[in-house]
Amino acid sequence: MSQLPPYASEALDGILSAFEGRQLKQASQDLSQRYRSKVPTRHLGASGSIAAYLAARLPATYAVNLAVLSEVARLAPDFAPISLLDLGAGPGTASLAAAQVFASLNQINLFEREADMIAAGQALLRQGPPLLAQANWLKSSLPPESLPAADLILVSYVLNELPPLARVRLGELLLEQSATLVLIEPGTPEGYAHLLALRQQALAAGWQIWAPCPHQDACPLAENDWCHFSRRLARSSLQRYLKQGSQSFEDEKYSYMVLARSPVQTVPARILRHPRIRKGLVELSLCGPSGLQSRIVPRSDPAYRSARKADWGEAWPKE
């Protein structure tokens, strides 16, 4: 299970230490209510709300960003972005993960609309490597008038928080760029629908789908289904207290899409569900070049051992 880098974890503890547990719990409950009522959660305002957001959401969104960006690096070992643009950056979570994955980075620009969130992000990144400590924060709503050039653009947990017209305009602006685009949304039907709309725009504009899709065709999932994955992470005692849960872990569901301007090498197939291990066989639900597939891997198959170890969201066959 992934964990925050030590410098970010220590900085987070420092931010949270300014608040009593009951303050954070009340702010966390208010935050949860805003999620349920679909009030944009980036417009948090009070410092207590931002602290609650950091405590409740930062570890999960970091784990997801780290997983997605690690998959990009696995698919393209030679991909070495130098400049990064983090849109709707919040406290810089996506940039934090990118710095862990891409040693080639030497410039980061972060766009965030809330001054208090920028301050929290600067506090989190200040003790990190110079790349993060010296990152350039810009106070800006989305979509901005224009975007600076970058090799990699991250749009993480943003589309679902924008009004429809702003979401469309941001999509148009992104597709005018030459960067590799990484978009991440909550693993909900609504989050996936936002990605699917941009996917269709991107294909029409000549972009290539790099991941998770193994093809450049229309998504084969039925209307009542959606492409999403899951990341398990450890829960601290504070998170258990805030979320009123006893489990020592949580599973963060997410959807994502990676787009590139030039032709890319996609995976042969992607595992869409937890593999079902039965007596003497493993059943895999796959998305492949020809659409949805169900693959039965019997014990007699040389791939059986790999199938037993396979996980939801991974490429198949395993490399």
N, C-alpha and C positions, 0 to 999 in steps of 0.2 A: 504494500500500500504506500502510495506516494505521500511525502510530507513536505512542508514548506522548508526552504533553505534556513539554516540556523539564524542567520542575520535577520531574515524576515519574521521568523517566529518570535525572536526576542523583541523586535520592534513592535509586533502585534501585541505581545504581552504588556509592553510599556504603554501602549495606547489604551488598552482595556483596563489597566490598573487605576486609571483616573476615575473609574466608575464602580459603584457598588453592584454586587450581583443582582440585587432586585431591580436596580435601574436598567441594567442590560436585559433582564428577563422581560420587563414591561415593554421596553423598546423593541425587543425581539418579537413579542406577541403582536405589537402594533404592525411591525414589518410583515409578519405572516398574514395578518388581515389584509394588508395592502396587496400582497401577492394574490390572495384569494379573490379580492375585488378587482384585480387587474389594474390597480393604480400604478403608474410608472414608478418603479422603485429606485431609479437613479436620482429622482428629485427628492432626496431624503431630508435636506434641510438641517435639522438639529444635529449637533455633534453626537448626542446619545444614540440617535438613529443610525448614524454612520458607524459608530462603534459596534452596535448590534449587528449591522450588516457585515462588518468585517469578521466578527466572531462567528456568525452563523453561516456565512456564504463564502468567505475568502478561501478556506481550505478546499471546499468542494470545487469551486470554479478553477482554482489553481490546478487541482488534480486532473480536471477535464482538459484544460489547455495544455498541460504537460503531455497527456496521452495523445491528443490530436497532433501536436507539433512533433512529438516523437515518431508518430506514424509517417508524417511528411518526411522526416529525416531518414526513416527506414526505407521508404519508397524511393528516395532520391539521395543517396549518400553524397553525391557531388553538389547538391544544392547548398550554396554558401552565401546566404543573403548578407549584405553589408549594412543596409539601412532598413529600419522598421518603422511602420506607422501604425499606432494603436488607437483606433477610433472608439469613442465612448469608453475610454480607458478605465473609468472608475478609479480604484486605488492602484492601478497598474498591474493587475493580476496576470493578464496575458503577456505583458512585457517581461514580467518576472519569470514566467515559464519559458519564454523564447530565449532569454539569456542563459537558461540552463541547457537548452538544446543546441543552439547555434553559436558556436564559439567565434564564428566569422563576423558577427555583428559588431559595429563600432559607432552606430548612431541610432537613437530612438527618439521619435516624436510622439507625444501622447496628447490626444484631444479629449478634454473632459469639461463639462459645463459647470460643475459645482466647485466653488472655491474650497469648501471644507473637504470635499473628496480629494481634491488635488493635494491639499495639505496632508491628509492622511496617507496618500500615495507617496508623497515625498518623504514622509517619516518612515514608511516601510522600506523604501529603496535606498535611503541615505547611507545605510551601513553596508550596502552591497558593493559589488565591484564598480569601478568607475563608469562603466557603460550605463549602469542603472542610477548611480548616485548623481551623474551629470546629465541625465536624460532631460530633454526639453519638453516641458509641459505647456500646453496652450489651452487657455480657457475659451471654449467654443461649444456652441450647440451643434447638433447634427440635423441636416447635412450642412457642412461649411460651404462657403462660396467656391472654394477650390481646395485641392489637396497637394501637398508637396510630393515630389517624386520619392519612391521607395521601392526596394526590392521585394519586400514582404509587407502586406497589409493585414492586420488582424481586426476582426469585427466580432467581438465575443460578448454574447448575451446582450445584444443591442437592438436588433431588429424588432424583437417582441415588445420593446419599450418605446417605440416611435409611433406617432400617428401615421395613418396610411399614406398620406401624401408625402410626408418626410421620408418614409421608408422607400417609396418608389423613387424619389429624387436621389436618395443616397445610393440606391442600386444603380441608377443611371450614371452617377458620378464614379462609382467603383468600376463599372465596366468601361469607362473611358481611360482607365489606368493601364499600365503595362506590367504591373507587379503581379506576383503570386498572391492570391486572395485566400484567406482562411476565415471562414464564418462558422460560428458556434451559436447554438440556440438551446433552450431547454428542450428536453426530450419529450415534448408533448405534441399532440396533433397540431396545435396552433404554431408552435415553434417550427415544426417541420414544414408546415404550409408556407411560412415566410421563406424558408430556404428553397422550397420547391418552386415558388414563383420566381425567385432570382435565378434558379437553375435554368428555367425555361428561357428567361431573358438572356442568360449567358450563352446558352447553346445557339440561340438565334443570332447572337452577335459574333459567333465564331470562336468562343472560348472552349476550352477543354476541361472536362470534369476529371480531376486527378484522384479524388477520394471523397467519400468511401465507394463510389460507384465503380463497377468493373466494365462499364460501357458508356457510350455517349447518346444513348437512346432515351425515350421517355421512361420515367420511373414505373416499374411494373406492379408496384404495390396497389392493392385495392383502395378505394376511397376511404374505407373504414379502418385502414391500417396506416402506419407511418414508420419511416426508417429512423431508428434510434438505438442507442447503445447505453452502456452503464459502466460506471467507474466506482469501485469500492474504496473507501478511505476510512481511516481511524477517526473516532470521535474522542475529543478531550472531555474531561470531567465537566468543564464549563459548557461545552456544546450539549452534553447530555442534560445538564441543568436547564439551559436555555430552551432546548427543544422538548423538554419533559419526556425524555426517553431513557431506557435502561441499556439499550444495545451499545456495544463499544465500537460500532462501525455504522456507516450509512452508505447507501448506494445512490449515486448521483446519475440520473438519466439525462442524456444529451443527444442532440442531433448536430451534424456538422457537414461542411462541404468545403473542398479545396479546389480552387479554379486556377488554371494557367492559360496564358495566351498561346503558347506553342504546344505542339503534340507532346503527350506524356505517356509514360508506361504505366498502365493501370494494373491492378491485381487480377489474377484469373477469376476469382470469385470472392465474395465477402460473406462471412457467417452472420446471419440476421437474428439468430436466437441462441439462447444457451443450448449447446449440444445435448441431446437426450441420450444418456448412456443406459443401454438395456443389456440383458444377458446375452453376451456374445456379439453385440453390435453397437454401433453409435449412429444415431440419425442426425444429420446436419441439414438445417434450413439455410439455403444459399441464395444469393443474388449473383447471377453469372452473365456472360455476354448475351445469352439468349433469354434472359429473364429469370424468374424464380425457379429454383430447383430444390428437390429433396434428394439428398445423397445418403444411402445406407452403406456404412462401412463395416463389413463383417470382420470377425476375429481373424479370418484367413487372409484378409487384405493386408499387404505390407504397410498401408497407411493407417491401420487400426490404432497403433500406439500413438501416432500423431493426433488422430481424431479424438482419442480419450483426453488428450492434454489441450485440445483446441478450446478457444474461448470465444464468446460472443464478441463480434466486431473485428475479429482477426481475418486475415486473408486465408484463403484455402486454394490449393494445398499449402500447408505450412512449409516455410522455407528452412 
